[in-house]
């Protein structure tokens, strides 16, 4: 299982710091788990392969392109630094 941990400062509360952990088995397109924490509370969830396909279809985006955008937004890397914003509700 692969995991990444990313520190985020959501645009909805720029002074706050959250930690986002993403874990997956094969690739993000096969589904993944999420863990979000503000160091006081923890929220967890899973996104299935069917969820990914449904979301891509809902926004009329090619599934592979959608998975690539998910990767850029959720897994830290130089190519995505500063390009994605998070809103916590």
DSSP file (Angstrom, degrees, kcal/mol; ACC not computed):
  #  RESIDUE AA STRUCTURE BP1 BP2  ACC     N-H-->O    O-->H-N    N-H-->O    O-->H-N    TCO  KAPPA ALPHA  PHI   PSI    X-CA   Y-CA   Z-CA
    1    1 A X              0   0    0      0, 0.0     2,-0.3     0, 0.0    24,-0.2   0.000 360.0 360.0 360.0 135.3    0.0    0.0    0.0
    2    2 A X  E     -A   24   0A   0     22,-2.7    22,-2.1    23,-0.1     2,-0.3  -0.789 360.0-175.7-101.3 147.1    1.3    3.4   -0.9
    3    3 A X  E     -A   23   0A   0     -2,-0.3     2,-0.3    20,-0.2    20,-0.2  -0.992   9.6-169.5-140.4 147.1    0.6    6.5    1.3
    4    4 A X  E     -A   22   0A   0     18,-2.1    18,-1.9    -2,-0.3     2,-0.4  -0.966   8.8-153.6-131.0 154.1    1.3   10.2    1.1
    5    5 A X  E     -A   21   0A   0     -2,-0.3     2,-0.4    16,-0.2    16,-0.2  -0.997  14.4-176.9-128.5 130.7    0.9   12.9    3.6
    6    6 A X  E     -A   20   0A   0     14,-2.3    14,-3.1    -2,-0.4     2,-0.5  -0.991  21.4-139.1-132.2 132.1    0.3   16.5    2.7
    7    7 A X  E     -A   19   0A   0     -2,-0.4     2,-0.4    12,-0.2    12,-0.2  -0.791  30.2-173.2 -87.4 129.2    0.0   19.6    4.8
    8    8 A X  E     -A   18   0A   0     10,-2.8    10,-2.7    -2,-0.5     2,-0.5  -0.938  25.9-159.4-127.3 150.0   -2.8   21.9    3.6
    9    9 A X        -     0   0    0     -2,-0.4    77,-0.3     8,-0.2     8,-0.1  -0.912  30.2-139.2-122.4  98.4   -4.0   25.3    4.5
   10   10 A X    >   -     0   0    0     -2,-0.5     3,-1.4     3,-0.3     6,-0.2  -0.250   9.9-132.4 -64.8 144.5   -7.6   25.5    3.2
   11   11 A X  G >  S+     0   0    0     75,-2.3     3,-0.5     1,-0.3    76,-0.2   0.750 107.7  65.1 -65.4 -22.1   -8.8   28.7    1.5
   12   12 A X  G 3  S+     0   0    0     74,-0.8    -1,-0.3     1,-0.3    75,-0.1   0.701 125.0  10.7 -72.6 -18.8  -11.8   28.5    3.7
   13   13 A X  G X  S-     0   0    0     -3,-1.4     3,-2.1     3,-0.1    -3,-0.3  -0.476  71.5-179.4-157.2  75.7   -9.6   29.0    6.8
   14   14 A X  T <  S+     0   0    0     -3,-0.5    -3,-0.1     1,-0.3    -2,-0.1   0.695  80.7  58.8 -59.4 -22.2   -6.1   30.0    5.7
   15   15 A X  T 3  S+     0   0    0     -4,-0.1    -1,-0.3     2,-0.0     2,-0.2   0.679  91.9  87.9 -79.8 -16.4   -4.8   30.2    9.3
   16   16 A X    <   -     0   0    0     -3,-2.1     2,-0.5    -6,-0.2    -3,-0.1  -0.496  65.6-148.8 -83.7 151.1   -5.6   26.6    9.9
   17   17 A X        +     0   0    0     -2,-0.2     2,-0.3    21,-0.2    -8,-0.2  -0.986  17.5 178.7-120.3 129.3   -3.3   23.7    9.2
   18   18 A X  E     -A    8   0A   0    -10,-2.7   -10,-2.8    -2,-0.5     2,-0.5  -0.879  20.4-139.9-122.7 157.5   -4.7   20.3    8.2
   19   19 A X  E     -AB   7  37A   0     18,-2.8    18,-2.2    -2,-0.3     2,-0.6  -0.987  14.5-163.3-120.2 128.0   -2.9   17.1    7.3
   20   20 A X  E     -AB   6  36A   0    -14,-3.1   -14,-2.3    -2,-0.5     2,-0.5  -0.945   2.9-169.1-115.4 117.6   -4.3   15.0    4.4
   21   21 A X  E     -AB   5  35A   0     14,-3.1    14,-2.1    -2,-0.6     2,-0.4  -0.917   2.1-169.6-106.3 131.5   -3.2   11.4    4.1
   22   22 A X  E     -AB   4  34A   0    -18,-1.9   -18,-2.1    -2,-0.5     2,-0.4  -0.975   5.4-175.7-118.6 131.3   -4.1    9.5    0.9
   23   23 A X  E     +AB   3  33A   0     10,-2.1    10,-2.9    -2,-0.4     2,-0.3  -0.985   7.0 166.1-130.3 141.8   -3.6    5.7    0.7
   24   24 A X  E     -A    2   0A   0    -22,-2.1   -22,-2.7    -2,-0.4     8,-0.1  -0.980  28.6-147.9-150.7 158.6   -4.1    3.4   -2.3
   25   25 A X  S    S-     0   0    0      6,-0.5    -1,-0.2     2,-0.3     3,-0.1   0.924  90.3  -1.4 -91.5 -70.4   -3.2   -0.1   -3.4
   26   26 A X  S    S-     0   0    0      1,-0.4     2,-0.3     5,-0.2    -2,-0.1   0.945 125.4 -38.7 -89.6 -64.4   -2.7   -0.2   -7.2
   27   27 A X    >   -     0   0    0      4,-0.2     3,-1.7     1,-0.0    -1,-0.4  -0.947  60.7 -93.7-155.9 168.8   -3.4    3.4   -8.4
   28   28 A X  G >  S+     0   0    0     -2,-0.3     3,-1.9     1,-0.3    24,-0.1   0.832 118.9  65.9 -59.9 -31.7   -5.8    6.2   -7.5
   29   29 A X  G 3  S+     0   0    0      1,-0.3    -1,-0.3    23,-0.0    24,-0.1   0.698  95.3  57.6 -65.1 -18.5   -8.1    5.1  -10.3
   30   30 A X  G <  S-     0   0    0     -3,-1.7    19,-0.6     1,-0.3    -1,-0.3   0.411 125.6 -88.1 -89.5   1.3   -8.8    1.8   -8.4
   31   31 A X  E <   - C   0  48A   0     -3,-1.9    -6,-0.5    17,-0.3    -1,-0.3  -0.232  45.3-147.5 108.1 160.6  -10.0    3.8   -5.4
   32   32 A X  E     - C   0  47A   0     15,-2.2    15,-3.0    -8,-0.1     2,-0.3  -0.980  11.7-117.5-158.4 164.0   -8.3    5.3   -2.3
   33   33 A X  E     -BC  23  46A   0    -10,-2.9   -10,-2.1    -2,-0.3     2,-0.4  -0.824  23.0-155.3-108.2 150.3   -8.6    6.1    1.3
   34   34 A X  E     -BC  22  45A   0     11,-3.1    11,-2.0    -2,-0.3     2,-0.4  -0.964  11.0-176.4-125.8 142.5   -8.5    9.5    2.9
   35   35 A X  E     -BC  21  44A   0    -14,-2.1   -14,-3.1    -2,-0.4     2,-0.4  -0.976   8.1-174.2-135.6 123.0   -7.6   10.7    6.4
   36   36 A X  E     +BC  20  43A   0      7,-3.1     7,-3.0    -2,-0.4     2,-0.4  -0.968   7.7 174.9-120.2 132.1   -7.9   14.4    7.2
   37   37 A X  E     -BC  19  42A   0    -18,-2.2   -18,-2.8    -2,-0.4     5,-0.2  -0.995  33.2-168.0-139.9 144.1   -6.8   15.8   10.6
   38   38 A X        -     0   0    0      3,-1.6   -21,-0.2    -2,-0.4     4,-0.1   0.099  64.7-101.8-107.5  18.2   -6.5   19.2   12.2
   39   39 A X  S    S+     0   0    0      2,-0.5     3,-0.1   -20,-0.1   -21,-0.1   0.448 120.3  56.9  72.3   3.4   -4.4   17.5   15.0
   40   40 A X  S    S+     0   0    0      1,-0.5     2,-0.3     0, 0.0    -1,-0.1   0.588 113.4  24.2-121.8 -40.8   -7.5   17.6   17.2
   41   41 A X        -     0   0    0      2,-0.0    -3,-1.6     0, 0.0    -2,-0.5  -0.872  65.4-150.7-125.0 157.6  -10.0   15.7   15.2
   42   42 A X  E     -C   37   0A   0     -2,-0.3     2,-0.4    -5,-0.2    -5,-0.2  -0.998   7.3-170.0-131.9 134.7   -9.7   13.0   12.5
   43   43 A X  E     -C   36   0A   0     -7,-3.0    -7,-3.1    -2,-0.4     2,-0.3  -0.976   9.4-171.2-121.9 137.6  -12.0   12.3    9.6
   44   44 A X  E     +C   35   0A   0     -2,-0.4     2,-0.3    -9,-0.2    -9,-0.2  -0.900  11.6 154.7-127.7 157.3  -11.7    9.3    7.3
   45   45 A X  E     -C   34   0A   0    -11,-2.0   -11,-3.1    -2,-0.3     2,-0.4  -0.979  27.2-130.7-166.9 168.9  -13.4    8.1    4.1
   46   46 A X  E     -C   33   0A   0     -2,-0.3     2,-0.5   -13,-0.2   -13,-0.2  -0.966   5.8-153.9-130.9 149.8  -12.9    6.0    1.1
   47   47 A X  E     -C   32   0A   0    -15,-3.0   -15,-2.2    -2,-0.4     2,-0.1  -0.988  20.6-149.9-122.5 119.4  -13.4    6.7   -2.6
   48   48 A X  E  >  -C   31   0A   0     -2,-0.5     4,-2.1   -17,-0.2   -17,-0.3  -0.347  27.6-109.8 -86.4 167.3  -14.2    3.6   -4.7
   49   49 A X  H  > S+     0   0    0    -19,-0.6     4,-2.2     1,-0.2     5,-0.2   0.881 122.7  52.9 -60.8 -38.4  -13.4    3.0   -8.3
   50   50 A X  H  > S+     0   0    0      2,-0.2     4,-2.5     1,-0.2    -1,-0.2   0.884 105.8  53.6 -65.2 -38.7  -17.2    3.3   -9.1
   51   51 A X  H  > S+     0   0    0      2,-0.2     4,-2.6     1,-0.2    -2,-0.2   0.921 109.1  49.1 -59.9 -44.3  -17.2    6.7   -7.3
   52   52 A X  H  X S+     0   0    0     -4,-2.1     4,-2.4     1,-0.2    -2,-0.2   0.929 112.0  47.5 -62.7 -46.5  -14.3    7.9   -9.5
   53   53 A X  H  X S+     0   0    0     -4,-2.2     4,-2.3     1,-0.2    -1,-0.2   0.907 113.0  49.3 -61.5 -42.4  -16.0    6.8  -12.7
   54   54 A X  H  X S+     0   0    0     -4,-2.5     4,-2.6     2,-0.2    -2,-0.2   0.920 111.6  47.9 -64.6 -44.9  -19.3    8.4  -11.6
   55   55 A X  H  X S+     0   0    0     -4,-2.6     4,-1.8     2,-0.2    -2,-0.2   0.915 111.4  50.4 -63.5 -42.8  -17.7   11.7  -10.8
   56   56 A X  H  <>S+     0   0    0     -4,-2.4     5,-2.8     1,-0.2    -1,-0.2   0.922 113.2  46.1 -61.0 -43.6  -15.7   11.8  -14.1
   57   57 A X  H ><5S+     0   0    0     -4,-2.3     3,-1.3     3,-0.2    -2,-0.2   0.897 107.9  57.5 -65.3 -40.1  -19.0   11.1  -16.0
   58   58 A X  H 3<5S+     0   0    0     -4,-2.6    -1,-0.2     1,-0.3    -2,-0.2   0.858 113.8  37.7 -60.0 -36.6  -20.9   13.8  -14.0
   59   59 A X  T 3<5S-     0   0    0     -4,-1.8    -1,-0.3    -5,-0.1    -2,-0.2   0.307 112.4-120.3 -99.0   9.9  -18.4   16.5  -15.0
   60   60 A X  T < 5 +     0   0    0     -3,-1.3     2,-0.4     1,-0.2    -3,-0.2   0.903  64.2 141.7  54.8  47.8  -18.1   15.0  -18.5
   61   61 A X      < -     0   0    0     -5,-2.8    -1,-0.2    -6,-0.1    -2,-0.1  -0.935  62.2 -98.8-118.5 142.1  -14.3   14.5  -18.2
   62   62 A X     >  -     0   0    0     -2,-0.4     4,-2.4     1,-0.1     5,-0.2  -0.356  34.8-127.4 -54.3 134.4  -12.4   11.5  -19.5
   63   63 A X  H  > S+     0   0    0      1,-0.2     4,-2.5     2,-0.2     5,-0.2   0.884 107.5  50.4 -58.0 -43.0  -11.9    9.1  -16.6
   64   64 A X  H  > S+     0   0    0      1,-0.2     4,-2.0     2,-0.2    -1,-0.2   0.892 111.0  49.1 -64.7 -38.7   -8.1    8.9  -17.1
   65   65 A X  H  > S+     0   0    0      2,-0.2     4,-2.2     1,-0.2    -1,-0.2   0.899 110.4  51.8 -64.8 -40.6   -7.8   12.7  -17.2
   66   66 A X  H  X S+     0   0    0     -4,-2.4     4,-2.4     2,-0.2    -2,-0.2   0.916 109.1  49.5 -62.3 -44.1   -9.9   12.9  -14.0
   67   67 A X  H  X S+     0   0    0     -4,-2.5     4,-2.4     1,-0.2    -1,-0.2   0.893 109.9  51.9 -62.7 -39.8   -7.7   10.4  -12.2
   68   68 A X  H  X S+     0   0    0     -4,-2.0     4,-2.2     2,-0.2    -1,-0.2   0.902 109.6  49.0 -63.9 -40.6   -4.6   12.4  -13.3
   69   69 A X  H  X S+     0   0    0     -4,-2.2     4,-2.2     2,-0.2    -2,-0.2   0.891 109.8  52.3 -65.5 -39.1   -6.2   15.6  -11.9
   70   70 A X  H  X S+     0   0    0     -4,-2.4     4,-2.9     2,-0.2     5,-0.4   0.933 108.7  50.9 -58.8 -45.6   -7.0   13.8   -8.6
   71   71 A X  H  X S+     0   0    0     -4,-2.4     4,-2.3     1,-0.2    -2,-0.2   0.925 111.0  47.6 -59.1 -46.0   -3.3   12.7   -8.4
   72   72 A X  H  < S+     0   0    0     -4,-2.2    -1,-0.2     1,-0.2    -2,-0.2   0.883 117.4  42.6 -63.3 -38.4   -2.1   16.3   -8.9
   73   73 A X  H  < S+     0   0    0     -4,-2.2    -2,-0.2    -5,-0.1    -1,-0.2   0.863 124.1  32.6 -77.3 -36.6   -4.5   17.6   -6.3
   74   74 A X  H  < S+     0   0    0     -4,-2.9     2,-0.6    -5,-0.2    -3,-0.2   0.715 110.3  60.7 -99.1 -22.5   -4.1   15.0   -3.6
   75   75 A X  S  < S-     0   0    0     -4,-2.3    -1,-0.1    -5,-0.4     5,-0.1  -0.927  87.0-121.4-112.9 117.6   -0.5   13.8   -3.9
   76   76 A X        +     0   0    0     -2,-0.6     2,-0.3    -3,-0.1    -3,-0.1  -0.224  47.9 143.1 -60.8 140.1    2.1   16.5   -3.3
   77   77 A X    >>  -     0   0    0     -5,-0.2     3,-1.1     1,-0.1     4,-0.8  -0.967  60.7-102.6-169.4 161.0    4.5   17.2   -6.2
   78   78 A X  G >4 S+     0   0    0     -2,-0.3     3,-0.6     1,-0.3    -1,-0.1   0.853 116.0  57.8 -60.3 -36.9    6.4   20.0   -7.8
   79   79 A X  G 34 S+     0   0    0      1,-0.2    -1,-0.3    -3,-0.1    -7,-0.1   0.702 113.9  37.7 -70.6 -17.8    4.0   20.1  -10.8
   80   80 A X  G X> S+     0   0    0     -3,-1.1     3,-2.1    -5,-0.1     4,-0.6   0.439  80.1 132.4-111.7  -0.2    0.9   20.7   -8.6
   81   81 A X  T << S-     0   0    0     -4,-0.8    -8,-0.0    -3,-0.6    -3,-0.0  -0.319  86.4  -4.9 -58.3 122.6    2.4   23.1   -6.0
   82   82 A X  T 34 S+     0   0    0      2,-0.2    -1,-0.3    -2,-0.1    -2,-0.0   0.474 108.4 100.6  76.8   2.6    0.1   26.0   -5.4
   83   83 A X  T <4 S+     0   0    0     -3,-2.1     2,-0.4   -11,-0.1    -2,-0.1   0.618  72.6  58.5 -95.5 -13.6   -2.3   25.0   -8.2
   84   84 A X     <  -     0   0    0     -4,-0.6     2,-0.3   -12,-0.1    -2,-0.2  -0.938  63.9-157.3-123.3 140.5   -5.0   23.5   -6.1
   85   85 A X        -     0   0    0     -2,-0.4     2,-0.4   -77,-0.0   -75,-0.1  -0.871   7.3-148.8-113.6 148.1   -7.1   25.0   -3.3
   86   86 A X        -     0   0    0     -2,-0.3   -75,-2.3   -77,-0.3   -74,-0.8  -0.933   5.6-164.7-117.7 140.7   -8.9   23.1   -0.6
   87   87 A X        -     0   0    0     -2,-0.4     2,-0.6   -77,-0.2    -2,-0.0  -0.994   9.0-153.7-122.8 126.7  -12.1   24.2    1.1
   88   88 A X              0   0    0     -2,-0.4    -2,-0.0     1,-0.1     0, 0.0  -0.893 360.0 360.0-103.2 122.9  -13.1   22.5    4.4
   89   89 A X              0   0    0     -2,-0.6    -1,-0.1     0, 0.0     0, 0.0   0.340 360.0 360.0-126.5 360.0  -16.8   22.4    5.2
